Amino acid sequence: MPSDILLTPPVAFMIILAVTITLAGALSRFSCKVKKPPQDMDTAYACGEKVSEHRVQPDYSQFFPFAFFFTILHVVAMMVTTVPAQTIQSFSIAVIYIAGAAVGLFILFRK
């Protein structure tokens, strides 16, 4: 059917992209424009302090293990709850996922 060609993902993407670009161009006339840019417009500024004076380097060493922990547990919970319970093969798949998660967590939190 020729009318179904508009519903294919590449054609739909191109149509939406063209509409978005057209709207952005048409609505850009209504945007606020600065006549004379401020003197310090290109300098870094955050929370009332000039960033050039000092830079904070956050430490993510404690964040990543917990992020991986929650990722592993959420993927295992999703896989175990979506495995059908009718056959013994599906039960073995769930047990393999749980064992893999346990090994992954032991590796993640080893000291």
BELSUL-V873667 format. One record per run of one state. SS is the DSSP state (hx for helix, st for strand, lp for the rest). FROM is the first residue (numbers start at 1). TO is the last residue. If there is no record, write none. Layout:
SS | FROM | TO
SS | FROM | TO
This chain:
lp | 1 | 1
hx | 2 | 7
lp | 8 | 8
hx | 9 | 30
lp | 31 | 44
st | 45 | 46
lp | 47 | 48
st | 49 | 50
lp | 51 | 60
hx | 61 | 82
lp | 83 | 87
hx | 88 | 108
lp | 109 | 111
